[in-house]
Amino acid sequence: MTLASTRPIAHRDLEHGENQASLRAIMTAPPMSAAAHAAVARQRTAARRLAEDARQLRELASDDWRAS
């Protein structure tokens, strides 16, 4: 019996440092609420925008360097 089978299984539960959730963890996890899904979507959007802004700043900086 694993630790995951003796306690409530949380969303995206990982066992033993693996990078994948077990099939049991996926199939027995309660569905994500709409509010939780919206929060995750907002976090992803914010992270993507930060990455895009950083990429644009890096490109502008490299263009400025090439121009001089």
N, CA, C and O atoms as CSV, one atom per row, in Angstrom:
chain,resi,resn,atom,element,x,y,z
A,1,MET,N,N,0.840,-1.171,0.000
A,1,MET,CA,C,0.000,0.000,0.000
A,1,MET,C,C,0.891,1.241,0.000
A,1,MET,O,O,1.802,1.366,0.818
A,2,THR,N,N,0.615,2.145,-0.919
A,2,THR,CA,C,1.424,3.356,-1.011
A,2,THR,C,C,0.828,4.462,-0.152
A,2,THR,O,O,-0.313,4.385,0.304
A,3,LEU,N,N,1.625,5.474,0.046
A,3,LEU,CA,C,1.181,6.616,0.828
A,3,LEU,C,C,-0.029,7.278,0.187
A,3,LEU,O,O,-0.937,7.725,0.887
A,4,ALA,N,N,-0.046,7.343,-1.131
A,4,ALA,CA,C,-1.150,8.003,-1.835
A,4,ALA,C,C,-2.473,7.281,-1.611
A,4,ALA,O,O,-3.527,7.918,-1.624
A,5,SER,N,N,-2.442,5.973,-1.408
A,5,SER,CA,C,-3.693,5.249,-1.227
A,5,SER,C,C,-4.202,5.334,0.207
A,5,SER,O,O,-5.322,4.898,0.473
A,6,THR,N,N,-3.427,5.876,1.137
A,6,THR,CA,C,-3.854,5.968,2.529
A,6,THR,C,C,-4.312,7.370,2.921
A,6,THR,O,O,-4.730,7.583,4.058
A,7,ARG,N,N,-4.240,8.316,2.009
A,7,ARG,CA,C,-4.655,9.680,2.313
A,7,ARG,C,C,-5.476,10.218,1.146
A,7,ARG,O,O,-5.444,9.654,0.052
A,8,PRO,N,N,-6.205,11.297,1.371
A,8,PRO,CA,C,-6.953,11.885,0.254
A,8,PRO,C,C,-5.998,12.283,-0.859
A,8,PRO,O,O,-4.899,12.771,-0.595
A,9,ILE,N,N,-6.403,12.080,-2.073
A,9,ILE,CA,C,-5.543,12.365,-3.217
A,9,ILE,C,C,-5.846,13.763,-3.719
A,9,ILE,O,O,-6.984,14.059,-4.085
A,10,ALA,N,N,-4.855,14.612,-3.740
A,10,ALA,CA,C,-5.010,15.981,-4.207
A,10,ALA,C,C,-4.831,16.031,-5.713
A,10,ALA,O,O,-4.282,15.112,-6.323
A,11,HIS,N,N,-5.305,17.122,-6.301
A,11,HIS,CA,C,-5.134,17.324,-7.731
A,11,HIS,C,C,-3.646,17.365,-8.061
A,11,HIS,O,O,-2.868,18.005,-7.353
A,12,ARG,N,N,-3.256,16.696,-9.113
A,12,ARG,CA,C,-1.860,16.618,-9.576
A,12,ARG,C,C,-0.945,16.007,-8.527
A,12,ARG,O,O,0.208,16.416,-8.390
A,13,ASP,N,N,-1.449,15.040,-7.796
A,13,ASP,CA,C,-0.662,14.378,-6.758
A,13,ASP,C,C,0.463,13.573,-7.385
A,13,ASP,O,O,0.239,12.802,-8.318
A,14,LEU,N,N,1.659,13.752,-6.877
A,14,LEU,CA,C,2.809,13.014,-7.385
A,14,LEU,C,C,3.314,12.071,-6.302
A,14,LEU,O,O,3.319,12.412,-5.119
A,15,GLU,N,N,3.733,10.898,-6.712
A,15,GLU,CA,C,4.219,9.899,-5.768
A,15,GLU,C,C,5.711,9.666,-5.970
A,15,GLU,O,O,6.177,9.575,-7.106
A,16,HIS,N,N,6.449,9.570,-4.894
A,16,HIS,CA,C,7.855,9.154,-4.899
A,16,HIS,C,C,8.728,9.993,-5.826
A,16,HIS,O,O,9.659,9.463,-6.432
A,17,GLY,N,N,8.452,11.276,-5.948
A,17,GLY,CA,C,9.280,12.153,-6.757
A,17,GLY,C,C,9.160,11.928,-8.252
A,17,GLY,O,O,9.973,12.449,-9.016
A,18,GLU,N,N,8.178,11.173,-8.687
A,18,GLU,CA,C,7.994,10.953,-10.111
A,18,GLU,C,C,7.441,12.217,-10.747
A,18,GLU,O,O,6.884,13.069,-10.055
A,19,ASN,N,N,7.589,12.343,-12.042
A,19,ASN,CA,C,7.069,13.518,-12.715
A,19,ASN,C,C,5.699,13.259,-13.326
A,19,ASN,O,O,5.205,14.078,-14.101
A,20,GLN,N,N,5.087,12.148,-12.993
A,20,GLN,CA,C,3.750,11.839,-13.485
A,20,GLN,C,C,2.887,11.358,-12.329
A,20,GLN,O,O,3.375,10.671,-11.432
A,21,ALA,N,N,1.619,11.712,-12.347
A,21,ALA,CA,C,0.687,11.208,-11.352
A,21,ALA,C,C,0.297,9.782,-11.749
A,21,ALA,O,O,0.269,9.445,-12.932
A,22,SER,N,N,-0.001,8.954,-10.753
A,22,SER,CA,C,-0.421,7.588,-11.053
A,22,SER,C,C,-1.827,7.601,-11.632
A,22,SER,O,O,-2.578,8.557,-11.439
A,23,LEU,N,N,-2.176,6.544,-12.336
A,23,LEU,CA,C,-3.508,6.443,-12.911
A,23,LEU,C,C,-4.560,6.491,-11.814
A,23,LEU,O,O,-5.612,7.108,-11.982
A,24,ARG,N,N,-4.278,5.844,-10.699
A,24,ARG,CA,C,-5.222,5.862,-9.576
A,24,ARG,C,C,-5.431,7.287,-9.066
A,24,ARG,O,O,-6.559,7.686,-8.776
A,25,ALA,N,N,-4.343,8.053,-8.956
A,25,ALA,CA,C,-4.454,9.428,-8.482
A,25,ALA,C,C,-5.273,10.276,-9.450
A,25,ALA,O,O,-6.061,11.124,-9.031
A,26,ILE,N,N,-5.084,10.044,-10.726
A,26,ILE,CA,C,-5.833,10.810,-11.727
A,26,ILE,C,C,-7.311,10.439,-11.708
A,26,ILE,O,O,-8.172,11.317,-11.767
A,27,MET,N,N,-7.607,9.159,-11.628
A,27,MET,CA,C,-8.993,8.711,-11.716
A,27,MET,C,C,-9.786,8.965,-10.441
A,27,MET,O,O,-11.014,9.039,-10.499
A,28,THR,N,N,-9.132,9.099,-9.295
A,28,THR,CA,C,-9.867,9.286,-8.045
A,28,THR,C,C,-9.816,10.712,-7.536
A,28,THR,O,O,-10.427,11.019,-6.513
A,29,ALA,N,N,-9.109,11.583,-8.216
A,29,ALA,CA,C,-9.040,12.983,-7.799
A,29,ALA,C,C,-10.364,13.673,-8.114
A,29,ALA,O,O,-10.937,13.459,-9.182
A,30,PRO,N,N,-10.848,14.494,-7.194
A,30,PRO,CA,C,-12.089,15.208,-7.482
A,30,PRO,C,C,-11.859,16.220,-8.593
A,30,PRO,O,O,-10.743,16.713,-8.755
A,31,PRO,N,N,-12.899,16.538,-9.362
A,31,PRO,CA,C,-12.717,17.509,-10.439
A,31,PRO,C,C,-12.361,18.888,-9.881
A,31,PRO,O,O,-12.725,19.232,-8.757
A,32,MET,N,N,-11.660,19.651,-10.672
A,32,MET,CA,C,-11.260,20.993,-10.265
A,32,MET,C,C,-12.489,21.906,-10.327
A,32,MET,O,O,-13.277,21.833,-11.270
A,33,SER,N,N,-12.640,22.752,-9.331
A,33,SER,CA,C,-13.773,23.684,-9.332
A,33,SER,C,C,-13.538,24.762,-10.387
A,33,SER,O,O,-12.414,24.961,-10.847
A,34,ALA,N,N,-14.597,25.444,-10.758
A,34,ALA,CA,C,-14.486,26.511,-11.756
A,34,ALA,C,C,-13.583,27.627,-11.243
A,34,ALA,O,O,-12.801,28.198,-12.003
A,35,ALA,N,N,-13.691,27.934,-9.960
A,35,ALA,CA,C,-12.852,28.997,-9.388
A,35,ALA,C,C,-11.383,28.603,-9.414
A,35,ALA,O,O,-10.526,29.431,-9.726
A,36,ALA,N,N,-11.080,27.348,-9.089
A,36,ALA,CA,C,-9.693,26.880,-9.111
A,36,ALA,C,C,-9.154,26.883,-10.536
A,36,ALA,O,O,-8.003,27.254,-10.767
A,37,HIS,N,N,-9.992,26.468,-11.497
A,37,HIS,CA,C,-9.578,26.455,-12.898
A,37,HIS,C,C,-9.291,27.875,-13.373
A,37,HIS,O,O,-8.307,28.113,-14.074
A,38,ALA,N,N,-10.139,28.806,-12.997
A,38,ALA,CA,C,-9.931,30.207,-13.386
A,38,ALA,C,C,-8.632,30.743,-12.797
A,38,ALA,O,O,-7.904,31.480,-13.462
A,39,ALA,N,N,-8.339,30.376,-11.552
A,39,ALA,CA,C,-7.097,30.832,-10.912
A,39,ALA,C,C,-5.881,30.274,-11.645
A,39,ALA,O,O,-4.914,31.000,-11.874
A,40,VAL,N,N,-5.916,29.008,-12.013
A,40,VAL,CA,C,-4.808,28.387,-12.746
A,40,VAL,C,C,-4.645,29.053,-14.110
A,40,VAL,O,O,-3.524,29.313,-14.547
A,41,ALA,N,N,-5.764,29.330,-14.780
A,41,ALA,CA,C,-5.701,29.981,-16.092
A,41,ALA,C,C,-5.109,31.380,-15.969
A,41,ALA,O,O,-4.315,31.790,-16.816
A,42,ARG,N,N,-5.484,32.116,-14.924
A,42,ARG,CA,C,-4.916,33.456,-14.717
A,42,ARG,C,C,-3.411,33.379,-14.464
A,42,ARG,O,O,-2.654,34.202,-14.979
A,43,GLN,N,N,-2.977,32.403,-13.680
A,43,GLN,CA,C,-1.549,32.244,-13.407
A,43,GLN,C,C,-0.785,31.909,-14.680
A,43,GLN,O,O,0.293,32.455,-14.915
A,44,ARG,N,N,-1.325,31.025,-15.496
A,44,ARG,CA,C,-0.668,30.674,-16.757
A,44,ARG,C,C,-0.567,31.880,-17.678
A,44,ARG,O,O,0.469,32.114,-18.301
A,45,THR,N,N,-1.653,32.643,-17.758
A,45,THR,CA,C,-1.661,33.823,-18.612
A,45,THR,C,C,-0.625,34.832,-18.134
A,45,THR,O,O,0.118,35.391,-18.941
A,46,ALA,N,N,-0.573,35.069,-16.822
A,46,ALA,CA,C,0.394,36.026,-16.276
A,46,ALA,C,C,1.822,35.566,-16.549
A,46,ALA,O,O,2.673,36.372,-16.927
A,47,ALA,N,N,2.089,34.279,-16.361
A,47,ALA,CA,C,3.435,33.749,-16.606
A,47,ALA,C,C,3.804,33.860,-18.086
A,47,ALA,O,O,4.938,34.199,-18.423
A,48,ARG,N,N,2.846,33.575,-18.962
A,48,ARG,CA,C,3.110,33.675,-20.400
A,48,ARG,C,C,3.396,35.119,-20.794
A,48,ARG,O,O,4.300,35.380,-21.587
A,49,ARG,N,N,2.629,36.056,-20.245
A,49,ARG,CA,C,2.855,37.464,-20.565
A,49,ARG,C,C,4.216,37.940,-20.068
A,49,ARG,O,O,4.902,38.691,-20.761
A,50,LEU,N,N,4.609,37.508,-18.875
A,50,LEU,CA,C,5.933,37.870,-18.363
A,50,LEU,C,C,7.033,37.338,-19.281
A,50,LEU,O,O,7.997,38.044,-19.578
A,51,ALA,N,N,6.884,36.100,-19.726
A,51,ALA,CA,C,7.882,35.500,-20.614
A,51,ALA,C,C,7.933,36.237,-21.948
A,51,ALA,O,O,9.013,36.472,-22.491
A,52,GLU,N,N,6.754,36.606,-22.479
A,52,GLU,CA,C,6.722,37.331,-23.747
A,52,GLU,C,C,7.357,38.711,-23.603
A,52,GLU,O,O,8.104,39.148,-24.478
A,53,ASP,N,N,7.060,39.398,-22.496
A,53,ASP,CA,C,7.659,40.716,-22.260
A,53,ASP,C,C,9.175,40.616,-22.135
A,53,ASP,O,O,9.901,41.441,-22.690
A,54,ALA,N,N,9.649,39.620,-21.416
A,54,ALA,CA,C,11.092,39.433,-21.254
A,54,ALA,C,C,11.736,39.143,-22.607
A,54,ALA,O,O,12.816,39.655,-22.902
A,55,ARG,N,N,11.088,38.336,-23.420
A,55,ARG,CA,C,11.623,38.013,-24.747
A,55,ARG,C,C,11.703,39.274,-25.611
A,55,ARG,O,O,12.695,39.497,-26.304
A,56,GLN,N,N,10.649,40.094,-25.563
A,56,GLN,CA,C,10.657,41.328,-26.345
A,56,GLN,C,C,11.742,42.285,-25.871
A,56,GLN,O,O,12.428,42.894,-26.692
A,57,LEU,N,N,11.907,42.426,-24.562
A,57,LEU,CA,C,12.956,43.301,-24.035
A,57,LEU,C,C,14.339,42.811,-24.441
A,57,LEU,O,O,15.216,43.606,-24.780
A,58,ARG,N,N,14.527,41.487,-24.404
A,58,ARG,CA,C,15.818,40.915,-24.794
A,58,ARG,C,C,16.081,41.180,-26.281
A,58,ARG,O,O,17.201,41.516,-26.668
A,59,GLU,N,N,15.041,41.026,-27.111
A,59,GLU,CA,C,15.210,41.284,-28.541
A,59,GLU,C,C,15.505,42.758,-28.813
A,59,GLU,O,O,16.342,43.083,-29.655
A,60,LEU,N,N,14.814,43.646,-28.098
A,60,LEU,CA,C,15.075,45.081,-28.271
A,60,LEU,C,C,16.486,45.434,-27.832
A,60,LEU,O,O,17.160,46.231,-28.486
A,61,ALA,N,N,16.935,44.854,-26.740
A,61,ALA,CA,C,18.293,45.123,-26.263
A,61,ALA,C,C,19.324,44.624,-27.269
A,61,ALA,O,O,20.332,45.292,-27.500
A,62,SER,N,N,19.089,43.478,-27.863
A,62,SER,CA,C,20.062,42.956,-28.836
A,62,SER,C,C,20.019,43.787,-30.118
A,62,SER,O,O,21.050,43.963,-30.765
A,63,ASP,N,N,18.846,44.299,-30.496
A,63,ASP,CA,C,18.750,45.161,-31.668
A,63,ASP,C,C,19.466,46.476,-31.419
A,63,ASP,O,O,20.139,46.990,-32.312
A,64,ASP,N,N,19.334,47.031,-30.216
A,64,ASP,CA,C,20.018,48.282,-29.874
A,64,ASP,C,C,21.525,48.093,-29.943
A,64,ASP,O,O,22.243,48.973,-30.418
A,65,TRP,N,N,22.008,46.944,-29.470
A,65,TRP,CA,C,23.439,46.666,-29.485
A,65,TRP,C,C,23.955,46.576,-30.908
A,65,TRP,O,O,25.040,47.069,-31.216
A,66,ARG,N,N,23.169,45.941,-31.780
A,66,ARG,CA,C,23.599,45.787,-33.172
A,66,ARG,C,C,23.601,47.122,-33.908
A,66,ARG,O,O,24.421,47.329,-34.803
A,67,ALA,N,N,22.695,48.032,-33.544
A,67,ALA,CA,C,22.580,49.312,-34.226
A,67,ALA,C,C,23.753,50.238,-33.913
A,67,ALA,O,O,24.092,51.103,-34.721
A,68,SER,N,N,24.375,50.062,-32.743
A,68,SER,CA,C,25.450,50.999,-32.380
A,68,SER,C,C,26.809,50.566,-32.859
A,68,SER,O,O,27.797,51.260,-32.622
